Amino acid sequence: WHTKQSIVKSRLENILGKTKNVIYARNCQLKEVSSKDSTEFCRQNHIMGAGRSNIRVGLYFKGALVSLMTFTNNNISRKLTDTWEINRFASILGTSVVGAASRLFKHFLKLVNPTVVVSYADNRWSIGNLYKQLGFTVDSLGTPNYWYILPNCIARTHRYSLRKTKDDDQTLTEYENRKVQGYDRVWDCGSSKWIWRGG
């Protein structure tokens, strides 16, 4: 709320059906989006900001990018080297782009013809209805994850940035080391995993 208030307000308006501006995806031009434009769009309109992507497709209305979906592949960390992932999906703040996710995802399927596509829904915000509409099925509901915080500091630090290293006291756990450094933890609600399978 403190660091991304405009994005939070826009999401709440959408959830409550109070979004004032409505654009229909069928009235938009579909184009691939540059990495630079994608990064800037996500920073302004996605609560998680920009992320890595291999393919970026967007909808343009009157020359302006109004909705974006990005995809990554070869996610070695999850041992899914033949699997694609929806990394980000966002529409411009204060605007509902009706049919955007379906049109963007169908274009991606035609472009790549993937075998498997995965994505994750933040359980604080979503129960995965968007993925159901796109033909995904739920794989797991996830477990809560934690972030580190410092007293009197608004920003959270992702746990991956503060993993235990060789410089830490090896007799202590990661969390015990961070506590010594003044950190504490806050927890989210986890993320559900969704899978789309081709064929």
LINHUQUI-V341179 format. One record per helix or strand. SS is the DSSP state (2 for helix, 1 for strand). FROM is the first residue (numbers start at 1). TO is the last residue. Records with the same first field share a line. If there is no record, write none. Layout:
BEGIN
SS: FROM-TO + FROM-TO
END
This chain:
BEGIN
2: 5-15 + 25-27 + 35-45 + 76-78 + 100-112 + 129-133 + 159-162 + 174-180
1: 21-24 + 29-32 + 55-61 + 64-75 + 80-91 + 95-98 + 116-122 + 137-140 + 146-150 + 157-158 + 183-187 + 191-197
END
